[in-house]
Amino acid sequence: AVEQAHENIKFNEADATIIKPHCGDALDLMYRSRAASEKKFDVIDLDPYGSAAPFLDAAVQGVASGGMLCVTCTDMVVLGGSHPETCFGRYRSMPMPNGRYLQELALRILLQTIEAKANAYGRSIRPILSVGMAFYVRVFVEIHDDKAAVVKSSLNIGHVYQSAQCPSFFVAAQGMLKKNNYVPSRGPPASVCEETGAEFKIAG
């Protein structure tokens, strides 16, 4: 593939000082871009076979502020809820098996994972486009150096409370503002589903 890339550069008369095909460890390449002597990437596109989770920490650091991170995960069997324990291990979130919003929740799980990785380095994400298709999800996000947005992150990340017996659900953020102070949020407005009296299952 790398040899073909070099041939394409010559064929298209592209600038070889800008386009540099590389064969090696992707994690090592992205981590090395953090050095002051190196230029961070304007765009990183992760599209491994299966989950992109192992590459996210390096990727959120390797993208220049204002740059684009594109991520594809083809492990919908995990994000969709067939293996909740694996989903939690990879993404630190619980899926909702058989949820009517399965694709959307899978996207949100991936986005919160990217956000959490970025927040650890004083960075935030700005989702541009999110796509859920059959066996995979794909997201496009901007990465920004923005500590003020990191502080507000708890207002945008939360849990879904799904009734165990009907489609009713509630969403609650992990944090809330109270007199200009960030405090833990509250759960659903009722301890059980008001429609059926059933308990809530929690995802996210």
C-alpha positions as CSV (number, residue, x, y, z in Angstrom):
1,A,0.0,0.0,0.0
2,V,2.8,2.4,0.9
3,E,4.6,1.6,-2.4
4,Q,1.4,2.3,-4.3
5,A,1.0,5.6,-2.4
6,H,4.5,6.7,-3.6
7,E,3.5,5.8,-7.2
8,N,0.3,7.8,-6.9
9,I,2.3,10.8,-5.7
10,K,4.5,10.7,-8.7
11,F,1.6,10.0,-11.1
12,N,-0.4,12.9,-9.8
13,E,2.7,15.2,-9.6
14,A,1.9,15.9,-6.0
15,D,4.3,17.6,-3.6
16,A,6.3,14.8,-2.0
17,T,7.5,17.2,0.8
18,I,3.9,17.5,2.0
19,I,2.5,14.0,1.3
20,K,4.7,11.5,3.1
21,P,3.5,7.8,3.1
22,H,4.6,6.0,6.2
23,C,4.8,2.4,7.1
24,G,5.0,1.8,10.9
25,D,3.2,1.8,14.2
26,A,0.3,4.3,14.0
27,L,0.3,4.9,17.7
28,D,4.0,5.7,17.7
29,L,3.6,8.1,14.8
30,M,0.7,10.0,16.5
31,Y,2.5,10.1,19.9
32,R,5.7,11.5,18.3
33,S,3.7,14.3,16.7
34,R,3.2,15.8,20.2
35,A,6.9,16.9,20.3
36,A,7.5,20.6,20.0
37,S,9.8,19.8,17.0
38,E,7.1,18.0,15.2
39,K,4.0,19.4,13.3
40,K,0.7,18.0,14.5
41,F,-1.7,16.6,12.0
42,D,-4.4,18.7,10.5
43,V,-6.5,15.6,10.0
44,I,-6.3,12.1,11.5
45,D,-8.7,9.4,10.1
46,L,-9.0,6.2,12.2
47,D,-10.6,3.3,10.4
48,P,-9.2,0.1,11.9
49,Y,-10.9,-3.3,11.7
50,G,-13.2,-3.3,14.7
51,S,-12.9,-0.7,17.5
52,A,-10.8,2.5,17.2
53,A,-10.7,2.7,21.0
54,P,-7.0,1.8,21.4
55,F,-6.0,4.6,19.1
56,L,-8.1,7.5,20.6
57,D,-5.7,8.6,23.3
58,A,-2.9,9.1,20.7
59,A,-5.2,10.6,18.1
60,V,-6.7,13.4,20.3
61,Q,-3.1,14.5,21.1
62,G,-1.8,14.2,17.6
63,V,-4.3,16.5,15.9
64,A,-3.6,20.2,15.8
65,S,-6.0,22.5,17.6
66,G,-8.8,23.2,15.2
67,G,-8.0,20.1,13.2
68,M,-10.3,17.2,12.3
69,L,-10.4,13.7,13.8
70,C,-12.4,11.2,11.9
71,V,-13.2,7.9,13.6
72,T,-14.9,4.7,12.4
73,C,-15.8,1.8,14.6
74,T,-17.1,-1.4,13.1
75,D,-17.9,-3.2,16.4
76,M,-21.6,-2.4,16.4
77,V,-22.2,-5.8,18.0
78,V,-20.5,-4.3,21.1
79,L,-21.8,-0.8,20.9
80,G,-25.3,-2.1,20.1
81,G,-25.5,-4.0,23.4
82,S,-24.8,-7.6,22.6
83,H,-21.8,-7.5,24.9
84,P,-22.3,-4.8,27.5
85,E,-19.2,-5.8,29.5
86,T,-17.0,-5.4,26.4
87,C,-18.6,-2.1,25.6
88,F,-17.8,-0.8,29.1
89,G,-14.3,-2.1,28.9
90,R,-13.6,-0.3,25.6
91,Y,-15.7,2.8,26.0
92,R,-16.4,3.2,29.7
93,S,-20.2,3.2,28.9
94,M,-23.0,0.8,29.1
95,P,-25.1,0.2,25.9
96,M,-28.9,-0.4,25.8
97,P,-29.7,-3.8,24.3
98,N,-32.7,-3.6,22.0
99,G,-33.1,0.1,22.5
100,R,-35.1,1.9,19.8
101,Y,-32.3,4.5,19.6
102,L,-29.5,1.9,19.3
103,Q,-27.5,3.7,16.5
104,E,-27.8,7.1,18.2
105,L,-26.6,5.7,21.5
106,A,-23.7,4.0,19.8
107,L,-22.7,7.3,18.3
108,R,-23.0,9.1,21.6
109,I,-21.0,6.5,23.4
110,L,-18.2,6.9,20.9
111,L,-18.4,10.7,21.1
112,Q,-18.2,10.7,24.9
113,T,-15.2,8.4,24.8
114,I,-13.4,10.8,22.4
115,E,-14.4,13.8,24.6
116,A,-13.1,12.1,27.8
117,K,-9.7,11.4,26.1
118,A,-9.5,14.9,24.9
119,N,-10.5,16.5,28.2
120,A,-7.6,14.8,29.9
121,Y,-5.3,17.1,27.9
122,G,-7.2,20.3,28.2
123,R,-8.9,19.8,24.8
124,S,-12.5,19.6,23.7
125,I,-14.4,18.2,20.7
126,R,-16.9,19.8,18.4
127,P,-18.9,17.2,16.5
128,I,-19.4,18.0,12.8
129,L,-21.0,14.9,11.4
130,S,-22.1,11.6,12.9
131,V,-23.2,8.6,10.9
132,G,-24.7,5.3,12.0
133,M,-25.0,2.6,9.4
134,A,-25.8,-1.1,9.9
135,F,-22.5,-2.6,11.3
136,Y,-20.5,0.6,11.9
137,V,-20.5,4.2,13.2
138,R,-18.4,7.0,11.9
139,V,-17.9,10.5,13.4
140,F,-16.1,13.7,12.3
141,V,-15.1,16.0,15.2
142,E,-12.9,19.1,15.5
143,I,-10.4,19.1,18.3
144,H,-9.7,22.3,20.1
145,D,-7.4,23.5,22.9
146,D,-10.2,24.8,25.2
147,K,-10.0,24.4,28.9
148,A,-13.2,26.4,29.4
149,A,-15.1,23.8,27.4
150,V,-13.5,21.0,29.5
151,V,-14.9,22.6,32.6
152,K,-18.4,22.5,31.1
153,S,-18.1,18.9,29.8
154,S,-20.2,17.4,32.6
155,L,-23.2,19.3,31.4
156,N,-23.0,17.5,28.0
157,I,-22.3,13.9,29.2
158,G,-24.9,11.9,30.9
159,H,-27.0,8.7,31.2
160,V,-30.2,7.4,29.7
161,Y,-32.8,6.0,32.1
162,Q,-34.9,3.5,30.1
163,S,-38.1,1.9,31.4
164,A,-37.7,-1.8,31.5
165,Q,-41.3,-2.4,30.2
166,C,-42.1,0.4,27.8
167,P,-40.4,2.9,25.4
168,S,-40.3,5.7,28.0
169,F,-36.9,7.1,28.8
170,F,-35.2,10.1,30.5
171,V,-31.8,11.6,29.9
172,A,-29.8,13.2,32.8
173,A,-26.5,15.0,32.5
174,Q,-23.7,14.0,34.9
175,G,-23.4,17.6,36.1
176,M,-25.5,20.7,36.5
177,L,-24.9,24.4,37.3
178,K,-26.3,25.6,40.6
179,K,-25.5,29.3,41.5
180,N,-22.6,29.3,39.1
181,N,-21.1,26.1,40.7
182,Y,-20.9,22.7,39.1
183,V,-22.6,20.1,41.2
184,P,-23.7,16.4,40.6
185,S,-26.9,16.2,38.6
186,R,-30.1,14.5,39.6
187,G,-31.6,11.3,38.3
188,P,-35.0,10.9,36.5
189,P,-38.0,12.8,37.8
190,A,-39.4,9.5,39.3
191,S,-37.9,6.5,40.9
192,V,-39.9,4.2,38.6
193,C,-41.6,4.5,35.2
194,E,-44.7,6.6,35.6
195,E,-46.4,4.6,32.7
196,T,-45.8,1.1,33.9
197,G,-44.3,1.2,37.4
198,A,-41.2,-0.6,36.0
199,E,-37.7,0.0,37.1
200,F,-35.2,1.9,34.9
201,K,-32.3,0.4,33.1
202,I,-29.3,2.8,32.9
203,A,-27.1,3.3,29.9
204,G,-24.3,5.6,29.0
